[in-house]
Amino acid sequence: MVSKALGKYVQSLHQKKYRHRHGAFLVEGGKSVLELLSSALETEHVLATPEFADQYRAQLPSSLPLSLATEHELTQLGTLATNTTALAIARQPATPPLPLTLPETGLLLALDEVRDPGNLGTLLRLADWYGLPGVVLSPGCADAYAPKTVAASMGAFARVRVWERDLAEWLPTLPPAVGIYGADLEGDNVHRLALRPAGVLVMGSESHGLTPGVAAALTRKLHIPRGAGGQAESLNVAISAAILLDNFFRGQ
């Protein structure tokens, strides 16, 4: 049985204000919990079924608080439709300084008011796939530690650095040589460009695009051409980012 106090604490972490207050967040599902345990992030507590705890005893340090729970309890306490394995409470990492020189040597992904946690998690997963130094979030973005974001990131939450910045203020402070790229219907055909993975790729929400202050900071606008016969009005922000990132890394 999970204690009432622990259960209340776990459920409080569904909400951003309590995640912020406690400096903690939820990681749900066996695969994600194992990703957490193998990462540099601090694990505060694990709740797991007896079967999961027995199977992965070697990955569960004896010093780590562990509470056995039923599948019903895990599902009731968490946010997943069903949870048959485990959930964990993780400590939010301290945000490292964001070096101004970083975009000169690597490609950063910056997100401008991407409010959907599922999209944000997928974008973190893309950053993990391409080995980006990190992701910069505007204040209007979804919470990087929301349960839906963590689940959609498929383990990337444990590896990808995240910074929060007012993009309209931060982007103009970058050195003039740094390329600041963004998607735009009037931009250059990305298939005809020879891009290298350095600078900042800014992605806005699917419904509103980039905010005016951020759009004004771009040094180059990129366009993903629609295929012959294609009639879709737009692309999901994560799909667009995947296409653009692939063009930055093509030939590397």
Buried (B, 14 or more C-beta within 10 A) or exposed (E): EBEEEBBEBBBBBBEEEBBEEBBBBBBBBBEBBBBBBEBEBEBBBBBBBEBBBEBBEEBBEEEEEBBBBEBEBBBBBBBBEEBBBBBBBBEBBEEEEBEEEBBBEBBBBBBBBBBBBBBBBBBBBBBBBBEBBBBBBBEBBBBBBBBBBBBBBBBBBBBBBBBBBEBBEBBEEBEEEBBBBBBBEEBEEBEEBEBEBBBBBBBBBBEEBBBEBBBEBBBBBBBBEEEEEEEEEEBBBBBBBBBBBEBBBEEE
